[in-house]
Amino acid sequence: MKKIHLIAAMMLAVLALSSCSNMDYKNVIPAHAPLVMEIDIRAIAEKSEFQQSKTMKELQKNLSLMVSDKDMGTVKEYIDNPMSMGLDFSMPVYAFMADMQTLGLTMKVDDEDAVKDLLLLLNKHGMASKPQEKNEQIRGTLLDDITYTYNGSTFLLLASIEKSDGAQMAKLAQRLMSQKEDDSFFYENGFVQRDLYGQVKLYAKGGNLPKEVMASLLEFLPKSVRPSDVDVVADLNFGKGEATLTTNLIAKTDEAQKLIDGANENMKKIDGRYLDKVSDNAVIWLGAGVKGKWLLEKIKANKTLNGLLFVSERAVDVGQMLQAIDGDVSLELSASELDGNKVEHMMYAQLDNSNFLADVDDWKESHKDFGIEMKDKGKNQYLLTVDGQMYDWGVLDDDLYWGTVQAFNQSKKSTGALLKPYEGKIKRSQMFLLLNLEALGRDGGVSSIALLSQIWGHYLHIKSIILQSWSANGMVLTIEQKNMDENFLKQILQ
């Protein structure tokens, strides 16, 4: 009987310890965290060849100036074998926002004594306070402003975006270290069970993110889809010659999913109708497959675009034109060959009908009141002059075109070479945006933006930035290098 009582007592003790201790280092992340990032440190270090990088050599050089010769051997061991710090870098590191003002980082502890030795070394050289034990946790500060707390399983760092009370940070750290599993972010983990493959994975509950962030992510969805109706997952992957950030919105309710499905019905895959009409020196190209009525609604819902629509109505009834679109739309911006600080633009759109041409004579008559001139250039082709700027526009077959004279002439000379490498990606997308940094930097075009592109091109060898959407609730941002055989991470760190 005593033996049974002893076993029962031991089982109760284990249950008690497991219920009040925080064994999983992820449990410190609060359920209401606006954003959580899962970082595969080991994979990033291996892909970047960090140990052999110039950045590592610079780090060793700087540390040798800060650390005594006696301790340099220990520091070198940390560099050669990061696991000797007592932290398990084979497991993901989680960076998160505890709230909109507080950043956190949690790592798995592998050897509690080794972590203490690391902190004592940092303390010796004025980079950390001496570890103090309180309430079965060891705590202190790094570089005065960062609070650290750890135990046998979890190492937690907290820092405030704005200056905060150290005692307040310590109190928050204690609360997070002791919170129960069902108060943590990953307790409700339905949206975490996604197939994400990047070295950095991002998770968020839409209702926890700032409204301005969610506004951009919900751009293609009906206004009735609320941030709290979706979860957000994203995947940052460093591949050969490029880095990609893939973002996906996951409906949390059947109603939200129906709204997403409805939005997708208003967008089509790009057919590639105008790929060979894009100027070879285009700086920005935007392609999409849309229905015009839906597009007009989106433009009217955007204050800036609606303002431009109102201004353009002086010349033609743009609303009529937009509603007639059904299919591919192509819009390009390029630096003027005559003036590097001016931007030329050209648009093509596939039409369902061209009934609006019946009103052209009325537009010509009303133009006189605004000092606008529109001349015939051929059947359904016109030359429009507004405030000294000349535009070619008209309808050929089922295609609407509108652009500055220079851009229109350039599009007719196009070889189609600019978009040829992206043709497959474009045709798999509903929307595709290309920022061609090589063209932007040419001849000092478009001033400060061109300078920025030249800096990027010089230091990071970046060729282009691409934003594509395959559905109303998913998109990919790609940063592409000039040499697709280059190691992206290695190039950044060299």
Secondary structure, 3 states (H helix, E strand, C coil): CHHHHHHHHHHHHHHHHHHHCCCCHHHHCECCCCCEEEECHHHHHHHHCHHHCHHHHHHHHHHHHHCCHHHHHHHHHHHHCHHHHCECCCCCEEEEEEECCEEEEEEEECCHHHHHHHHHHHHHCCCECCCEEECCEEEEEECCCEEEEECCCEEEEEEECCCCCHHHHHHHHHHHHHCCHHHEHHHCCHHHCCCCCCCEEEEEEHHHCCHHHHHHHCCCCCCCCCHHHEEEEEEEEEEECEEEEEEEEEECCHHHHHHHHHHHHCEECCCCCCHHHCCCCEEEEEEEEEEHHHHHHHHHHCHHHHHHHHHHCCCCCHHHHHHCEEEEEEEEEEECCCCCCCEEEEEEEEECCCHHHHHHHHHHHHHHHHCCEEEEEECCEEEEEECCEEEEEEEECCEEEEEEHHHHHHHHCCCCCCCHHHHHHHHCCCEEEEEEHHHHCHHHCCHHHHHHHHHHHHHHCEEEEEEEEEECCEEEEEEEECCCCCEHHHHHHC
